Amino acid sequence: MDLLKFKKQNSELRVMFVSSEVAPYSKVGGLADVVGELPLYLDKENVECAIFTPLYGCIDEKKYNIEELDNSELKINLGHTQHIFKLKMCSVKNTKIKVFFIDNPKYFSCFNVVYPKWCDEMYEMQRYVSFCLASLEYAKLLNFKPDIIHANDWHSAMIPVYLKSNYKFDEFYKDTKSIFTIHNLAYQGTCDKSIIDFANMRWDNVYKDNCLEHFGKVNWVKGALYCADKITTVSPRYAQEILSEDFGEGMDYTLRGQTYKLCGILNGTKYDGKFNIKEKAKCKAEIQRAFGLEINPNKPLIAMISRLTYQKGLDLIDFSKFELKNQPCDFVFLGTGEDNYQNTLIWLSNNSSNIRAWIDFKADLSEKIYKASDLFLMPSLFEPCGISQMIAMKYGSVPIVRATGGLDDTVIAYPNSKATGFKFLGYDAQSMVNEIKNAIWTYYDRKDDFKNLIKNCLETRFSWEESAKKYKFLYLDALNRKNF
């Protein structure tokens, strides 16, 4: 396909998504799921979408029919060096959506992972500055003139800054508005201010308090907060939490000045039919066998599938490990992350009869654990939205969550006739253990209540349809068009 033959569709809106990861092509966290799924539902709302993302070495080009576009070579001077990019593309099945992959061997295809560990800070910043600038230039070459550019997290936070600086008087982008979505405010893209030269930005335009400057360094998220036309978070509760010092990650003061353009829109998840709860016993036996646990259909199985980081409440697991070993239930953990938490879970696996961990992430095993578990643990310190609790619910696994962010928005606490899970408020090990005990007690002694919890979970829907309508409303508002 020739690069210059991309034609505009007859649509109400044209939206360009820019993201560091997109499911199913590249995935580390929930960001990939959002960018991989939201455009599918916007497409049904007569919103034309194109997605721009890096071509990492881990992306299976043959599997997804990703092909290089003819005449796609692009040369950009960044800093004192000329960088050469190429563009590849695939179509999303059964939609009009195109996914464009920015190919550069120095920054992306040389790695077999999305975010390589031990990367030099400046090199990491250069990767995503170059990605954002190349995305903007390729959109021009494709004649994909967006009404909205939807940037996600710090990796594409450069986009709103570029639009208000380098591209301010560019005829192609003169009517384009930007939306910046915060998926996790803990990561802000902070680095040495010398990145401004590499990005070809003018210091007097961007290195100031109401843009990139933050305590003598560059902070890309801060720049996006000032430059974006709208700011969203991935749950309503998180939009309120980040205005406080406890959850604002040093950006609360800046955000309190931008509340007029801030809103929270809850993520959704895909539903491919209703899970048959009768399958749970079989799935549970398979997981108990696979993890070397006693095969017992009447013993509650509590699962946790997560990145093993402080944000996810792993320190609470560490503090309460001896008490968890003595609970009348089984625990299964799946995930990778920080070494100290991995080591704690390995130790528990080797020194308890009821706790097992698999230090890895496998999508097929993950799904089996969701289907097998009776309860699903998410004791997060903070959680912008959380998708795991939504997935758990659709498989009849009752969540045990800390009441924060999207977890508080999506889980109705027991006891309540409409309850979908268990919630605790304090971020401490004893509060978590007490709620786990409450869930176990309900499982054993209040069987009808527990059946009602499962029923409510299975009937709960966090559909992308509703979220897509809210995003479309937001896009139209940013463009000052009449909202539907």
Buried (B, 14 or more C-beta within 10 A) or exposed (E): EEBEEBEEEEBBBBBBBBBBBBBEBBBBBBBBBBBBBBBBBBBEBEBBBBBBBBBBEBBEBEEBEBEBBEEBEBEBEBBEEEBEBBBBBBBBEEEEBBBBBBBBEBBBBEBEEBBBEEEEEEEBBBBBBBBBBBBBBBBBBBEBBBBBBBBBBBBBBBBBBBBBBBBEEEEBBEEBBBBBBBBBBBEBBBBEBEBBEBBBBEEEBBBEEEBBBBEEEBBBBBBBBBBBBBBBBBBBBBBBBBBEEEBBBBBBEBBEEBEEBBBBBBBBBBEEEEBEBEEBEEBBBBBBEBBEBEEEEEBBBBBBBBBBBBBBBBBBBBBBBEBBBEBEBBBBBBBBBBEEBBEBBEBBBEEBEBBBBBBEBEEEBBBBBBBBBBBBBBBBBBBBBBBBBBBBBBBBBBBBBBBBBBBBBBBBBBEEEEBBBBBBEEBBBEBBBBBBBBBBEBBBEBEEBBEBBBEBBBEBEBEBEBBBBBBBBBBBBBBEEEEE
